Amino acid sequence: MKVKWNFFKSIALSVAAIILAGAVMIFPKEAFGASLDGLKLWWDVVFPSLLPFFILSEILIGFGVVHFFGVLFEPLMRPLFRVPGSGGFVWAMGLSSGFPAGAKLTARLWQEKQITTIEAERLVSFTNCSNPLFIFGAVAVGFFNNPSLGIVLALSHYVGNILVGLAMRFHGRRRLKEKNTSTPLHRVQPLRALQKMHEARLSDGRPIGKLLGDAVQSSISTLLMIGGFVILFSVINRVLSLLSITPLFSNILEKGLSVFSISGSLSYPFISGLFEITMGSKLASQSPSLLMQQCIVVSFILAFSGFSVQAQVASILSETDISFRPFFLARLLHGVFAAALSAILFPVFLSPHSKSAIAVWADGHLKQYPWSHYYHYFLQIGSFLTLTALILSIFLWGLKHSKEKKHPRFH
C-alpha cells in the first residue's frame, strides 16, 4: 500500500511541476511580474526585518544565553508545554522576529542535542508566528487602515499559539515514555542559570570576531533560502489564478464559508492566503464584506502561515530528524483557534456601540507609532540594508576562504 502511495505521489508531483513550468512559459510576463513582487517584498521588508534577529539569536546561542534561559524557564516550560526551559528562548525570539525563526532555532537546539526529537516537534509547533511588525504595520494599518484591528489580530494570533502549545504537549506520548512528566513548579535559580551560561560560553570557545562572522553568514544563508521560497510561491499564486484554479476552488469554498455566515467574496482571498499570507491578507482587506468577517479570515490566514512559510520550515527541518507533519497539523489547529478567538474578541474591541478604551487609544497612537512607523521605515531603507548585508557577507566569505588558502588544514 505504501509503495503504491509513493508511486502516485511521485506522479502527482511530477505532473504538478510540469504544469507549473508550462504555465510559466505560457505566461512569461505575468510570472516575471509575480517574481518581481516577491523579490521586492523580500528585498525591502523580509530580509532587513529578520536579519538583526537572526544574527542576534546566533550570537546569544554562542554566548550561552540559551543555557541561561534553559535553567531559568525550566519550571515554566516543562510543566506547561513539556519542552526544556531553553524553549523559552526560542519562543521569545519567534514571537519577536516572526516566521521562520522558531524553526531555525529549534533545529539548532536539536543539532546541539539540547532537546529530543519529540520535544523539538512540540516546540516548533508553537514558536513560529507572525511578528508584531507585520500584524500591526502591514496588515492593520497598511491594508485595513485600522490600528484597533491589529489588537484583535495580535491577541487572537498569540493566544491561539499558546493554546496550540498546550495541545501539542500531548504529542508523542505513545512513541516515548518521558520521565518526570509532572514536574512541579520549582523556584527560579538565577545563579545556577548564570553558571550554566558561563560554562556554555567556555565550551563554545570561538573568539568574538569569528562568532560575529559565523552569525552573519549563517543568517544571510537562511534568508537567501527564504527569499527563494517567497519568489517561488508568489509565482505559483499568480499562475494558479491565471489557470483559473484559484477561482475554481474559491467557488467551491463559497458554500463552505456560508455555513459560518461568512461572505463568499472572501473565498478568493482565503485560497490565495493559503499560499502566501501577504497577498491573502491584502485581498481580504479589499473584499466588500463586513470587517468582522475579514478579521476572521485574516486571522486564519496568519495562523496557517501559508504554504510559502511552511515550505521554508520544511526546508529547515529537512536537515534534522524533526517531522514536518506535527507542524502542519499545528498550523491547522492554530488557524481554527485564531479564527474563533477573533470572532470572540472583535465585538469587545471593535463594536461600534461599545468601543473599548484600548481601541480608542489604538486609533490615536498606533496609526503612526510604533509599528506602522517601523514598517514604512523598512520600505524606505530596506533595500539599502539588504544590499549592505549581502556585500558584507561576500566580504566575510572571501576573507574566510583566503585564510584557509594561506593556512590549509592537514589531516
Disulfide bonds with the S-S distance in Angstrom:
none
